[in-house]
Amino acid sequence: MKHARADVAPAALSAAKWTAVLGDYVALTKPRLNLLVVLSSAAGYYLGAAGRIDWTTMLQAVVGTALVAGGAAVLNQLYELETDALMRRTRLRPLPDGRVAPPDARAFGLVLAAAGLLLLALAANGTAAALALCTIVVYLLIYTPMKRRSPLATLVGAVPGALPPLIGWTAARGTVSWGGLSLFAIVFLWQIPHFMAIAWLYREDYRKAGFPLLPVVEPDGRRTGRQAVLYAAALLPVSLAPAWFAVARLGYVAAATVLSLTLVWLALRFASDRSERSARALFLGSIAYLPLLWAVMILDH
């Protein structure tokens, strides 16, 4: 019996090791963020389909978009390896913690991105693949280096962040149109109050890493609060645009109005006192906002 246990132990140890390695590579793709990409691209495809849903193509388009987003996330972490090591919330990521070697991460990220682009081009269409390529270019070549230079990087970064629903829409419809652009505009505006809350909560981390975000360059937080309110307020009329373009109906208009007014209220609370509590409430409220909006839009489509 002792001999049998000795034989099992190395196998169990090996399995645990490979499970940990797999977990590290999955973590590199930022799965929680990628879940939002999956939901947004799936919503975009469903809403963009003119007739019956081709579920196989929809799945391939969503997977392709997720692969591109995951690959971009891996390559972004390679660029920000040094700054991630300085921040409390990111220093235990696989790259700064030394659990994945940079050359391996680079190969992994490139393979994911290439596979996603190829899948979108073959399963959907060239326009959807081109939008996904635009996501990579803007995110890695413009936004990522700009983060170290200007607070305006937040606006630039909102562009690739808002493309997944448009990619899904274009994969279904075959072309960019106003309905898809209204989905893009919603996610673009939504990201600003969402990220202002994050930036305020982790402002010390960003300061240590040398990122000139608004809460870092203006520590009183007044402009941070104003930006959150401004974009949340702009989101209110824009969130109703899908009904104008016949993507949804009056039931959606009522629900979107309530959701958007709630987000404005949370942004106003944050702007008025700029406390950890109000920032966290805005952050959590913004996380709930987008999936709820997609759900209502799909139900009323």
LINPEGI-V468094 format. One record per residue. N is the residue number from 1. PHI is phi in whole degrees, -180 to 180 (NA if undefined). OMEGA is omega in radians with two decimals (999 if undefined). NEAR is the number of other C-alpha atoms within 8 Angstrom. Layout:
n: (N	N)
phi: (PHI	PHI)
omega: (OMEGA	OMEGA)
near: (NEAR	NEAR)
//
This chain:
n: (1	2	3	4	5	6	7	8	9	10	11	12	13	14	15	16	17	18	19	20	21	22	23	24	25	26	27	28	29	30	31	32	33	34	35	36	37	38	39	40	41	42	43	44	45	46	47	48	49	50	51	52	53	54	55	56	57	58	59	60	61	62	63	64	65	66	67	68	69	70	71	72	73	74	75	76	77	78	79	80	81	82	83	84	85	86	87	88	89	90	91	92	93	94	95	96	97	98	99	100	101	102	103	104	105	106	107	108	109	110	111	112	113	114	115	116	117	118	119	120	121	122	123	124	125	126	127	128	129	130	131	132	133	134	135	136	137	138	139	140	141	142	143	144	145	146	147	148	149	150	151	152	153	154	155	156	157	158	159	160	161	162	163	164	165	166	167	168	169	170	171	172	173	174	175	176	177	178	179	180	181	182	183	184	185	186	187	188	189	190	191	192	193	194	195	196	197	198	199	200	201	202	203	204	205	206	207	208	209	210	211	212	213	214	215	216	217	218	219	220	221	222	223	224	225	226	227	228	229	230	231	232	233	234	235	236	237	238	239	240	241	242	243	244	245	246	247	248	249	250	251	252	253	254	255	256	257	258	259	260	261	262	263	264	265	266	267	268	269	270	271	272	273	274	275	276	277	278	279	280	281	282	283	284	285	286	287	288	289	290	291	292	293	294	295	296	297	298	299	300	301)
phi: (NA	-63	-63	-64	-66	-66	-72	-75	-56	-62	-65	-64	-64	-64	-63	-64	-64	-68	-64	-66	-63	-60	-61	-66	-69	-64	-61	-62	-83	53	-60	-66	-67	-68	-62	-66	-61	-61	-62	-69	-70	-65	-62	-61	-66	-59	-73	-85	-65	-81	-127	-68	-76	-90	-65	-66	-65	-61	-62	-65	-67	-67	-63	-60	-64	-66	-65	-62	-65	-65	-62	-63	-64	-63	-67	-63	-68	-64	-65	-102	-57	-67	-72	-61	-67	-88	-102	-60	-79	-123	-69	-97	-65	-56	-74	-65	-83	80	-83	-129	-77	-54	-61	-68	-65	-63	-62	-61	-63	-66	-65	-60	-63	-64	-64	-65	-64	-65	-63	-65	-66	-83	-85	-111	-162	-65	-67	-62	-65	-66	-64	-65	-64	-60	-57	-64	-63	-66	-67	-90	-95	-116	-64	-59	-68	-70	-57	-86	-120	-152	-63	-67	-58	-60	-68	-64	-66	-71	-68	-63	-67	-96	-78	-52	-66	-70	-62	-61	-59	-69	-62	-84	-88	89	-154	-79	-142	-63	-61	-67	-66	-67	-66	-59	-64	-61	-68	-59	-69	-60	-64	-70	-62	-60	-77	-61	-65	-62	-61	-71	-64	-115	-61	-67	-60	-65	-64	-62	-82	84	-88	-82	-76	-53	-66	-87	-78	-131	-62	-71	79	-66	-68	-60	-65	-63	-63	-61	-68	-58	-77	-66	-67	-65	-68	-57	-70	-67	-64	-88	-59	-55	-69	-63	-97	64	-83	-143	-121	-66	-60	-64	-57	-64	-66	-64	-63	-64	-62	-71	-64	-63	-65	-62	-62	-64	-67	-65	-60	-64	-65	-76	-123	51	-97	-62	-65	-70	-66	-68	-65	-65	-60	-67	-64	-69	-63	-73	-58	-68	-60	-65	-64	-61	-61	-66	-64	-67	-64	-102	-70)
omega: (3.12	-3.14	3.13	3.13	3.12	3.12	-3.08	-3.02	3.13	3.13	3.12	3.12	3.13	3.12	3.12	3.14	-3.13	3.07	3.12	3.12	3.11	3.11	3.13	-3.14	3.06	3.14	3.12	-3.12	-3.09	-3.01	3.14	3.08	-3.12	3.07	3.09	3.08	3.13	-3.14	-3.09	-3.14	3.09	3.09	3.13	3.14	-3.11	-3.10	-3.11	-3.10	-3.09	-3.14	3.12	-3.13	2.97	-2.99	3.12	3.12	3.10	3.12	3.14	3.13	3.13	3.12	3.11	3.12	3.12	3.11	3.10	3.14	3.11	3.10	3.11	3.12	3.12	-3.10	3.06	3.14	3.03	-3.13	-3.05	-3.09	-3.09	-3.13	3.07	-3.14	-3.11	-3.01	-3.09	-3.05	-3.09	-3.00	3.13	3.03	-3.04	-3.11	3.13	3.12	3.06	-3.11	3.05	-3.13	-3.13	3.11	3.11	3.11	3.14	3.12	3.13	-3.13	-3.13	3.13	3.12	-3.10	-3.14	3.12	3.12	3.12	3.14	3.14	3.11	-3.12	-3.08	-3.05	-3.09	3.13	-3.09	-3.13	3.10	3.12	3.13	3.08	3.10	3.08	3.07	3.09	-3.13	-3.07	-3.11	-3.08	-3.03	-3.02	-3.14	-3.06	-3.04	3.08	-3.11	-3.14	-3.10	-3.02	-2.99	3.02	3.14	3.11	3.14	3.12	3.13	3.14	3.12	3.14	3.09	3.11	-3.10	-3.07	-3.10	3.11	3.10	3.06	3.11	3.11	-3.10	3.08	3.14	-3.01	-3.14	-3.13	3.03	3.13	-3.00	3.11	3.10	3.12	3.09	3.07	3.08	-3.10	3.12	-3.09	3.11	-3.11	-3.12	-3.05	-3.04	3.06	3.09	-3.08	3.08	3.08	3.11	-3.10	3.12	-3.13	-3.08	-3.06	3.12	3.07	-3.13	3.10	3.13	-3.11	3.10	3.08	-3.09	3.09	-3.08	3.14	3.12	-3.09	3.08	-2.99	-3.13	3.04	-3.09	3.12	3.09	3.11	3.14	3.12	3.12	-3.13	-3.10	-3.07	3.05	3.11	3.11	-3.14	-3.10	3.12	-3.11	3.13	3.13	-3.07	3.12	3.09	3.11	-3.12	3.03	3.05	3.12	-3.04	-2.99	3.10	3.09	-3.13	-3.14	-3.12	-3.14	3.11	3.13	-3.13	-3.09	3.07	3.08	3.12	3.08	3.14	3.11	3.11	3.11	3.08	3.13	-3.11	-3.06	-3.11	3.07	3.12	3.08	-3.10	-3.12	3.09	3.14	3.10	3.09	3.13	-3.12	3.10	3.13	3.09	-3.14	-3.00	-2.98	3.09	3.11	3.13	3.10	-3.10	-3.14	-3.13	3.14	-3.14	-3.08	-3.10	999)
near: (4	5	6	7	8	8	8	8	8	8	8	8	8	8	8	8	8	8	8	8	9	8	8	11	11	9	10	13	13	11	10	6	7	12	8	8	13	13	9	12	17	13	12	16	17	13	10	13	11	6	4	5	7	6	6	6	9	15	9	12	15	12	10	14	18	12	12	16	13	16	15	14	12	15	13	11	11	11	8	8	10	8	9	13	12	11	12	8	6	9	11	9	10	12	13	12	10	7	9	11	8	8	6	8	14	11	8	10	14	10	9	12	14	9	11	14	14	10	12	17	12	8	9	15	11	9	11	15	14	8	10	14	9	9	12	13	9	13	13	12	9	10	13	13	9	9	13	9	9	9	9	6	12	11	8	11	12	12	11	13	11	13	12	16	17	15	16	21	18	15	16	13	11	11	7	10	6	7	11	14	10	12	12	13	10	12	11	12	13	13	10	15	17	13	10	12	13	11	12	12	9	8	10	7	11	14	10	9	10	8	11	13	11	12	12	12	7	9	7	5	12	8	8	12	15	9	11	16	13	8	12	16	11	9	12	12	8	10	12	11	9	12	12	7	9	8	11	14	10	7	8	12	11	8	10	13	11	8	10	14	10	8	13	11	8	12	14	11	10	13	14	7	7	11	7	8	6	12	14	11	9	15	13	8	10	12	9	8	11	10	9	8	11	10	8	11	11	11	6	9	8)
//
